[in-house]
Amino acid sequence: MAALAPALAFAAWHYPASKTVDHVDDYHGTKVADPYRWLEELDSAETRAWVQAQNAFTDAELAKMPERAVVKQRLTELWNYPRTGVPFKEANWYFFTKNDGLQNQSPYYVQDGLAGTPRLLIDPNTLSSEGTVAIAVTAPSPDGKWFGYGLARGGSDWRELHLRDVATGQDAPDVVRWAKFTDMSWTHDGKGFFYSRYPEPANGDSKVFSKLEHRRLYYHQVGTPQDGDRLVFEMPEHPEWFPSGTVSPDGRYLVIAVSQPGKLGNSCYYIDLADAKQPKFDGPVVKLVDQFADSYDFIGNRDRRFFFTTDSGAPRGRIVAIDFNAPATPVTVLAEASDAMENARISAGKFVVTYMHDAVNRIALFDLAGQPAGEIPLPGIGSVTAVSGKFEDSELFIGYSSYLAPGTTLRHDLATGKTEAYRETKTAFDASPYEVNQVFFHSKDGTRIPLFIVHRKGLKLDGTAPTWLYGYGGFNITHKPAFAVPPLVWIERGGIYADVCLRGGGEYGEEWHRAGTKERKQNVFDDYIAAADWLVAQGYTSHNRLVLDGRSNGGLLLGAVVNQRPDLAAAAVPAVGVMDMLRYHKFTVGAGWASDYGNSDTPEGFKYLAAYSPLHTVKAGAKYPAILVTTGDHDDRVFPAHSYKYTAAMQAGADPESGPILIHIESNAGHGGSSGTSPVSKTIADWALRMGFGAHYTGWGM
């Protein structure tokens, strides 16, 4: 293979200087230049100066675009609507979020009983003047005394765990730090909880971008300092492995799931706590499922009979039971269906299963022997956003929304079969002139791909409608018809919002997911390109009226696609993208993404990653669309240097007549989007930035 290098050419837009260095890596005998390696030193004076210069250049260009202010004003108007989250119950308390409209973070409320009077329990907006401190983890204790919550600061994935007395509203002195990607799972005596954490960084700084290792499972006892927390489970011989723990619904067992980089499946172990009300922690760790080929997700137990959802031998999902008295082969309880099983839970002796049919949800009920027990009716074609309920309780709360419906919370009684609307959300947006259609097209290899299209009724298919095409395609994440404000702003002025369900997602089960992973990742790019070409061929839009959107893994999607098809669109807005596919696994939690990507440590991984890595496939002299890259300086999930290095390479390599290639680096911001911690004001500003940019280059509504 010839030597690879990001393109180094001209800079006709007079971009800020991005120096190059003579750094070369050897990948299995192939020399690969990395001239922007210095940008990985995020806190160096040179990198800080580069960030400042790039932001100044971008701000000057965006100031010439009046669309940004128009978008921001309308986003602010439409975002200003009261909304309440799906409630969850513990003891007799009901907990839920409620946002008046433009509050940066949604406060948590509590009420005693279903008919009780709500009262404010905790308002995260009081913890930061900019709204950058969010509640990202919640876990009430089984007796209802404590409300466990985890704070995320500045968009970081680190969680700082606290306890609030539900009755008094006062915090306990307990503070648990260095937790990440963890829940708080309580023992049933209410005296403490299990959580997973990493070792404290050497400098004690939460802004850590180096590779994270040695994750361990601990138990914290209420009222004690963290340094006295009990180490429950670790695997020092496997520093990259990822253990997490969950207490069984009866409180008798701690179920431990372990995943490892590069593997799509997981293993499961358990510890017998002996007594739910007086748990003991000295029992042996027993291997229950010892493999990493398939996924096993624990959903509950009856005594020593444990239930799991799994894709083992069932790529669309099934439910199996494992008897601890004879833990040999899992026994199928609920067989694989023709639709993909998105998730399942147990409530009041029934399996509550959310399925997907062509990326649209339905909820089916079964008894614990797998016999059908009815369905829960949903308001229409849309998505289930949440299902909340207790293991032994017949009461369920279900969140539902669709592209044009802002959200309904349903209350279902499993004992009577009655379903009723518990809360309905209203906005100032009149959805009646608009419609949602689901269509299907064929990708490059003939695979049938679903596409949702939202637009004004009576749209003329004359190729003139500015179109916003969103895609992701990875990590078994599904894209369903769910409500969001930004698409409304786009369609109000005659635009089209299109959401494509790419391979790599979970819309049709594990086979669909795996078809977009590792050496098959090109399928995802082909699907997205085919979606854009289909929209043009059918007269919905034209290439010079098309905006490409994706974040995180979707940012990678855009980086790869614009290199392969620079003519595909007028603009692209890749956000927090994974752009250096040869080094992604060396930072933060990136090693865990090898299950989808593979990595360059193997010759075969290097070969297919180098073929599409956005940083390494920039086409020198190609005429690119207008591109606005966005990232956050506190993004400790996708290392910000991905976006820095990619931008530098693109600015150097693009044709002088390309649209501008800009980058906006938000301060005190993290991964955004899926992290769920971005304040409303920053979210609006981010969408105004990106959507205003796309509008400017497509002639949208101005």
Buried (B, 14 or more C-beta within 10 A) or exposed (E): EEEBBBBBBBBEBEBBEBEBEEEEBEBEEBEBBBBBBBBBEBEEEEBEEBBEBBBEBBEEBBEEBEBBEBBBEBBBBBBBBEBBBBBBBBBEBBBBBBBEBBBBBBBBBBBBEEEEEBEEBBBBBEBBEEBBBBBBBBBBBBBBBBBBBBBBBBBBBBBBBBBBEBEEEEBEEBEBEBBBBBBBBBBBBBBBBBBBBBEEBEEEEBBBBEBBBBBBBBBBBBEBEBEEBEEBBBBEEBEBBBBBBBBBBBBBBBBBBBBBBBBBBBBBBBBBBEEBEEBEBEBEEBBBBEEBEBBBBBBBBEEBBBBBBBBBEBBBBBBBBBEBEEBEEBEBBBEBBEBBBBBBBBBBEBBBBBBBBBBBBBBBBBEBEBEEBEBBEBBEBBBBBBBBBBBEEBBBBBBBBBBBBBBBBBBBBBEEEEBEEBBEBEBEBEBEEBBBEBBEBEBEEEBEBBBBBBBBEEBEEEBBBBBBBBBBBBBBBBBBBBBEBBBBBBBBBBBBBBBBBBBBBBBBBBEBBBBBBBEEBBBBBBBBBBBBBBBBEEBBBBBBBBBBBBBBBBBBBBBBBBBBBBEBBBBBBBBBBBBBBBBBBBBBBBBBBBBBBBBBBBEEBBBBBBBBBBBBBBBBEBEBBBBBBBBBBBBBBBBBBBBBBBBBBBBBBBBEEBBBBBBBBBEBBBBBBBBEBBBBBBBBBBBBBBBBBBBBBBEBBE
